């Protein structure tokens, strides 16, 4: 299952990506927005990131992976990475999408609706979905990130 969310700047691209995911047979949960009225990206990033972070009941139920889209992707990635266990990667090409999964095990893909052509964005999503986390030396690095998250939650940092 993939949870997807956007603000008004990413709405058009979100709809294209959602259709592409559904055509692949992927269960998609749309966390909004559903129109072009100006909205605040943190509201939608929170819904997707919380679902991925908890993997339990949240504003959108549960999620293994998420996709977030705003105008540039910057705002969404900042918000999503505030949530424990979320590894949100803002990508701008297929290589970055592949590396986000292979090396960083990114569980949230972030895209810029105003900076990417729809065709390229769909290719990037497919590349990310088809890539596999390599583990190995990369796991040591992810473990360090988890340790930092724990230290922050525990008030040590």
Sine and cosine of phi, psi and omega as CSV:
sin_phi,cos_phi,sin_psi,cos_psi,sin_omega,cos_omega
0.00,0.00,0.67,-0.75,0.05,-1.00
-0.83,-0.55,0.76,-0.66,0.10,-1.00
-0.99,-0.14,0.67,-0.74,-0.06,-1.00
-0.76,-0.65,0.62,-0.78,0.03,-1.00
-0.50,-0.87,0.44,-0.90,0.03,-1.00
-0.47,-0.88,0.28,-0.96,0.23,-0.97
-0.99,-0.12,-0.17,-0.98,-0.02,-1.00
-0.89,0.45,-0.50,0.86,0.00,-1.00
-0.96,0.29,-0.29,0.96,0.00,-1.00
-0.91,-0.41,0.04,1.00,-0.10,-1.00
-0.84,0.54,-0.75,0.66,-0.06,-1.00
-0.88,0.47,-0.71,0.70,0.02,-1.00
-0.92,0.39,-0.60,0.80,0.03,-1.00
-0.84,0.54,-0.69,0.73,-0.02,-1.00
-0.90,0.43,-0.62,0.78,0.04,-1.00
-0.90,0.43,-0.73,0.69,-0.02,-1.00
-0.92,0.40,-0.66,0.75,0.03,-1.00
-0.85,0.53,-0.71,0.70,0.02,-1.00
-0.88,0.47,-0.64,0.77,0.02,-1.00
-0.91,0.42,-0.64,0.77,0.03,-1.00
-0.91,0.42,-0.71,0.71,0.01,-1.00
-0.89,0.46,-0.62,0.79,0.02,-1.00
-0.91,0.41,-0.37,0.93,0.08,-1.00
-1.00,0.07,-0.02,1.00,-0.01,-1.00
0.99,0.12,0.33,0.95,-0.03,-1.00
-1.00,-0.02,0.71,-0.70,0.08,-1.00
-0.96,0.29,0.85,-0.52,-0.07,-1.00
-0.88,-0.48,0.73,-0.68,0.11,-0.99
-0.92,-0.40,0.87,-0.50,-0.04,-1.00
-1.00,-0.04,0.89,-0.45,-0.01,-1.00
-1.00,-0.09,0.20,0.98,0.04,-1.00
0.99,-0.11,0.07,-1.00,-0.10,0.99
-0.97,0.25,0.25,-0.97,-0.06,-1.00
-0.87,-0.49,0.19,0.98,0.09,-1.00
-0.46,-0.89,0.08,-1.00,-0.12,-0.99
-1.00,-0.01,0.14,0.99,0.07,-1.00
-0.90,0.44,0.59,-0.81,0.01,-1.00
-0.89,0.46,0.78,-0.63,0.01,-1.00
-0.70,-0.71,0.15,-0.99,-0.01,-1.00
-0.99,-0.13,0.87,-0.49,-0.06,-1.00
-0.84,0.55,-0.53,0.84,0.00,-1.00
-0.86,0.50,-0.50,0.86,-0.03,-1.00
-0.90,0.45,-0.61,0.79,-0.06,-1.00
-1.00,0.04,-0.56,0.83,0.09,-1.00
-0.89,0.46,-0.63,0.77,0.01,-1.00
-0.88,0.48,-0.69,0.72,-0.03,-1.00
-0.86,0.51,-0.73,0.68,-0.04,-1.00
-0.95,0.32,-0.75,0.67,-0.05,-1.00
-0.91,0.42,-0.62,0.78,0.03,-1.00
-0.89,0.45,-0.68,0.73,0.01,-1.00
-0.89,0.46,-0.68,0.73,0.01,-1.00
-0.94,0.35,-0.67,0.74,-0.03,-1.00
-0.88,0.47,-0.73,0.68,-0.07,-1.00
-0.99,0.14,-0.57,0.82,-0.11,-0.99
0.87,0.49,0.39,0.92,-0.03,-1.00
-0.62,-0.78,-0.12,-0.99,-0.03,-1.00
-0.85,0.53,0.82,-0.57,0.07,-1.00
-0.56,-0.83,-0.29,-0.96,-0.03,-1.00
-0.84,0.55,-0.43,0.90,0.00,-1.00
-0.84,-0.55,0.32,0.95,-0.06,-1.00
0.99,0.16,-0.79,-0.61,-0.09,-1.00
-0.83,-0.55,0.39,-0.92,-0.05,-1.00
-0.49,-0.87,0.58,-0.82,0.15,-0.99
-1.00,-0.04,-0.57,0.82,-0.05,-1.00
-0.61,-0.79,0.36,-0.93,0.03,-1.00
-0.63,-0.77,0.35,-0.94,0.11,-0.99
-0.74,-0.67,0.76,-0.65,0.01,-1.00
-0.83,-0.56,0.61,-0.79,-0.03,-1.00
-0.63,-0.77,0.81,-0.58,0.19,-0.98
-0.75,-0.66,-0.22,-0.98,-0.06,-1.00
-0.82,0.57,-0.78,0.62,0.01,-1.00
-0.93,-0.36,-0.32,0.95,-0.10,-1.00
1.00,-0.05,-0.24,0.97,-0.07,-1.00
-0.91,0.41,-0.78,0.62,-0.03,-1.00
-0.87,0.50,-0.71,0.70,0.00,-1.00
-0.88,0.48,-0.66,0.75,-0.03,-1.00
-0.93,0.37,-0.59,0.81,0.04,-1.00
-0.88,0.47,-0.74,0.67,-0.02,-1.00
-0.91,0.42,-0.76,0.65,-0.09,-1.00
-0.86,0.52,-0.62,0.79,-0.04,-1.00
-0.97,0.25,0.03,1.00,0.13,-0.99
-0.98,0.19,-0.27,0.96,-0.10,-1.00
-1.00,-0.05,0.75,-0.67,0.00,-1.00
-0.84,0.54,0.69,-0.72,0.05,-1.00
0.99,0.14,-0.14,0.99,0.03,-1.00
-1.00,0.04,0.77,-0.64,0.09,-1.00
-0.86,-0.52,1.00,0.09,-0.04,-1.00
-1.00,0.02,0.78,-0.63,-0.03,-1.00
-0.87,-0.50,0.87,-0.50,0.12,-0.99
-0.99,0.12,0.88,-0.48,-0.06,-1.00
-0.86,-0.51,0.48,-0.88,-0.03,-1.00
-0.81,-0.59,-0.02,1.00,0.07,-1.00
-0.40,-0.91,0.13,-0.99,-0.07,-1.00
-0.91,0.42,-0.61,0.80,0.01,-1.00
-0.88,0.47,-0.69,0.72,0.02,-1.00
-0.90,0.44,-0.62,0.78,0.03,-1.00
-0.89,0.46,-0.67,0.74,0.02,-1.00
-0.90,0.43,-0.74,0.67,-0.02,-1.00
-0.92,0.39,-0.55,0.84,0.02,-1.00
-0.84,0.54,-0.62,0.78,0.01,-1.00
-1.00,0.09,-0.75,0.66,-0.10,-0.99
-0.90,0.44,-0.66,0.75,-0.10,-1.00
-0.98,-0.20,-0.53,0.85,-0.11,-0.99
-0.93,-0.36,-0.08,1.00,-0.05,-1.00
0.75,0.67,0.70,0.71,-0.02,-1.00
-0.86,0.51,0.80,-0.60,0.02,-1.00
-0.97,-0.23,-0.04,1.00,0.14,-0.99
-0.73,-0.69,0.82,-0.57,0.06,-1.00
-0.99,-0.15,0.74,-0.68,-0.03,-1.00
-0.87,-0.49,0.72,-0.70,-0.06,-1.00
-0.75,-0.66,0.40,-0.92,0.06,-1.00
-0.97,-0.23,0.91,-0.41,-0.04,-1.00
-0.93,0.37,-0.41,0.91,-0.02,-1.00
-0.99,-0.15,-0.01,1.00,-0.06,-1.00
-0.84,-0.55,-0.08,1.00,-0.02,-1.00
-0.85,-0.53,0.65,-0.76,0.17,-0.99
-0.96,0.29,0.59,-0.81,-0.06,-1.00
-0.84,0.54,-0.69,0.72,-0.02,-1.00
-0.87,0.50,-0.69,0.73,0.02,-1.00
-0.92,0.39,-0.65,0.76,0.00,-1.00
-0.88,0.47,-0.67,0.75,0.03,-1.00
-0.90,0.44,-0.65,0.76,0.05,-1.00
-0.88,0.48,-0.66,0.75,0.00,-1.00
-0.90,0.43,-0.68,0.74,0.03,-1.00
-0.88,0.47,-0.72,0.69,0.01,-1.00
-0.88,0.47,-0.65,0.76,0.04,-1.00
-0.88,0.48,-0.71,0.70,0.01,-1.00
-0.88,0.47,-0.71,0.71,-0.01,-1.00
-0.91,0.42,-0.60,0.80,-0.07,-1.00
-0.99,0.13,-0.29,0.96,0.01,-1.00
-0.97,0.24,0.41,-0.91,0.03,-1.00
-0.84,-0.54,0.63,-0.78,0.06,-1.00
-0.90,0.44,0.74,-0.67,-0.08,-1.00
-1.00,0.07,-0.34,0.94,-0.02,-1.00
0.91,0.42,-0.66,-0.75,0.03,-1.00
0.85,0.53,-0.75,-0.66,-0.05,-1.00
-0.87,0.48,-0.40,0.91,0.00,-1.00
-0.94,0.33,-0.50,0.86,0.01,-1.00
-0.90,0.43,-0.61,0.79,0.04,-1.00
-0.84,0.55,-0.64,0.76,-0.02,-1.00
-0.95,0.32,-0.65,0.76,0.05,-1.00
-0.91,0.41,-0.58,0.81,0.07,-1.00
-0.88,0.47,-0.62,0.79,0.04,-1.00
-0.90,0.43,-0.63,0.78,0.06,-1.00
-0.89,0.46,-0.71,0.71,0.02,-1.00
-0.87,0.49,-0.63,0.78,0.03,-1.00
-0.90,0.43,-0.64,0.77,0.06,-1.00
-0.90,0.44,-0.68,0.74,0.04,-1.00
-0.86,0.51,-0.69,0.72,0.01,-1.00
-0.90,0.44,-0.65,0.76,0.01,-1.00
-0.90,0.44,-0.64,0.77,0.02,-1.00
-0.91,0.40,-0.73,0.68,0.01,-1.00
-0.88,0.47,-0.57,0.82,-0.02,-1.00
-0.99,0.13,-0.01,1.00,0.02,-1.00
0.98,0.19,0.21,0.98,-0.03,-1.00
-0.98,0.20,-0.36,0.93,0.00,-1.00
-0.89,-0.46,0.00,0.00,0.00,0.00
